[in-house]
Amino acid sequence: MQAVSLADAKSRLSELVDRVEAGNTIDITRRGKPVARLTVVARPRKRIDRSMLQALTATMPPASDNAADLVRAMRDDDRS
């Protein structure tokens, strides 16, 4: 977490917002004491359209191997 004075925050607000969007949290201080905190806003998750997902997966060919066999094959390919 980074602390920035109120005067610096005023002059660099766009830069601070970019940092917050990247995942940082920034405290704003007045006379060396924290008075505010900039944090990213939690965005609501978008609902999945079930019929659209079913239509998509219906067009996919069935997997020939089970997941364990697929992981083993991938692992073995890396070893050779």
C-alpha positions, 0 to 999 in steps of 0.5 A: 500500500502506498501513501500519497499526500493530498496535494500530490493526489490532486496533481496526479489523480489520473495516474493514481486511478490507473494504479488502483485499476491495476490492483494497488491500494493508495492512502491519501494523507493530510499532514502525514495522517491517512484520511482517505483510501483509493481502492478498486471498485468490485465489479459485479459478475456478469450472468452467464446465458445458459442457453448460449453456453449449451448451444456452444458446448453442443457444437464441440466434439466429445473428448476422446480421453479423460482428463487424467489421460490428457494431463499425463500426455501433456506431462510426458510430452514435456519430458521428451 
